[in-house]
Amino acid sequence: MLAGLAIAVLVSVIVIERSTLVKSLHVLGHLNWAWFLLAVASEAISLVSFGLSRKLLMQVNGRPASLRSVLAITYAANALSISVPFAGAELALVFSYRQFRRHGVDAATTGWTLAVSAIFSTSALACLLVIGALAGSASLASAAGFLGAFVFIVPGAAVLLALRYQNVRMLLHRIIAALVGVSRSIFGVPAHGVDGLDEFLDRVASLRLPWPVYVEVFGLAVLNWAADCGALACAITATGQSVPWHSLLLVYGAGAAVGSTGITPGGFALVELALTAALTAAGLHRSPALAAVLAYRLVNFWLILIAGWILMAVLAHRRIGPDAGSPAAGDVGSPAAGPAGLTCARRTARLMRSRWPSWKPIRIRCWPGSGPPHRSAGFPSWAPGWSAATS
């Protein structure tokens, strides 16, 4: 219903303001391409800084992550998020979790990274909104900036408290259990309820990074938003208009707040309307303001959407090799640790790779007596494979 209302409002605005739209398209035809390319570069800095922040968080398990894989997963998920209304953010979260798990990151590290990354990101945006509210000249806009900062920072603070204090974590467990109970009664999933949730939360709460790393991650989160805001400033300059520096952060925050509602995919049309209205209130003429917003959204929305879906297709068809730290990652023919203190005596078959979404299990042949106690291994005596460890 909300999406239908948004479409109706969009159509009404296009009909009423069609002359403004025609003039803005004319302005777009005379963009300063140097400034537009600077907007693209600023957006690229924003993307890389967010990927770097997640890469740093992934190091909590003591193993470095590949920046290329982190960036690919992050922005494929971002494309999914801005493609689906209402549930886009949730689908992107599930996609990111499954992809990081598929790339060998354990469940606790993946959940912790996604949660802390979201907390730092919303906190960084709240920080920028506070700065914008302090720098703004309009009291009403400043009050809106402080309110937006409060809304963005409260969920992150709640999750941090839940990870830090046992009582808050117990409250979080009861809330999740209630939500899971409702989901099971309506949809029948998840089948196992909240089994293992306590252990998972305890594991996540035990993960720690040095404070300098947290400072670096927060700095990258601020850079992510600031560079995106810089792309908006470059887009405004590309249309030949002066940037309203005193209210730029509040203008940007208005677009970010509207886009986070998820009523339309990626805030399509709603973000354009909000940013245009905010820039007009800041002193820009309507036609150049709309042209600047359209140029900014071409960089901030459409290019990321197209590139993200390309990355998603690549991830779906990529073959993932065995984890570097696992026994299967060793050289072919070298001994590998097996179950119950066993070592692989001979292994001449090439390493198998899994292909998502389907995969083929490897059949392991064993010497007689090397399986579970009092059970035959089920293979002839001449079959090569596992033998008792000699070391």
C-alpha positions, 0 to 999 in steps of 0.5 A: 500500500505504501509503495502504491502511495509512493508511486501515486505521489511520484506520478503526480509530481511528474505531471505537476512539475513536468516543466521543471523536469524538462529544464533539469534534463536540459541542465544534465545535458550540459554537465561539467564532466570533470566534476561528474568524474570527481563524483564517481571517484568520490563514490568509489572511495566511499565503496572501498572504505566500507569494504576496508572496514569490514575486512578489518573486522573480519580479522577478529578470528586471527585470519586475514580476509581478501579485500576483493572478496569482501568488496564483491560480497558487500556490494552484491548484497548492496545491489540486492538491498536497493532492488527490493522494497521493504525486505531488501536490507534483510535479504542483503543481510542473509545473502552476506551471511551465506556468502561469507560462510561459503568463503570459509568465515565461521558463523560467529565471526560472520555474525559479529562482523555484520552486526558491528559493521552496521553499528559503526555505519549508523553511528558514523552517520549519526555523527555526521548529522550532529555535525550538520545540525551544529553547523546548520543555520536553521533551528528546525533543520538542526533539530531534525538533524539531532533527532535523526542522529538519535534514531540512527544511534539507538539500535547500535547502542542497544546491540553493543549493550547486549553483547557487553552485559549478560542481563541485556543479552538475556533480554535480547534472547527473550525478544528473539525467541518471541519473534522466532516463535511468531515466525514458526507459528505463521511460516513454520520456520525456523524448524529448530527454534532458538536452539544454540542461540545462547552459545552463539551469542556468547561466542559473538560476545567473546570476540574482541579487537584492539581499540586502535582497530575499532578507531580505524573502523569507525574512521573508515565508516565516517569516510564512507558517508563523507565520501558519498556526501562529497559525491553529492557536492561534486554533482551539485558543482557539475550542474554549475551551482554553488554548494550550500556547505552550511546545510549540506550534511543535513540535506544529505541526511534527509536523503539517507533517512528517506532511503532507509525506509525501504518503501521503494527499492533503494528509495527510488523517487522518494530520495530524489524528491527529498534531496531536491526539496532540501536543496531548494530549501537551502537556496538552489533553484528547482531545476538545477537542484533536480539535475544535481540530484539526478546526476548524484543518483546516477552515481550513487544508485544506478551504477552501484545497482548495475555493478552489484548485480554483475558481481552477484552473477560472478559470485554465483558462478565462482568456484570456491577452493578449500580453506587455506587453513584446512587439511584439504588445502595442502598439497596433493599427496601430503598427509592430512589429519583425519578423524580419530587421529588418522592420517591420509596415507595416499591421496592421488585424486585432485582437490575437489571444488564446490560450486554454489548453489550445487556441490558434489561431496567427496567419497573417502575410501578407508582401510578396513578397521579404520572406521568407527569401532566395531564397524567395517569401513565398507571398502575392499582391503586393497582400497587406498585411503585412510590408515592408522596414524603412525606419528 
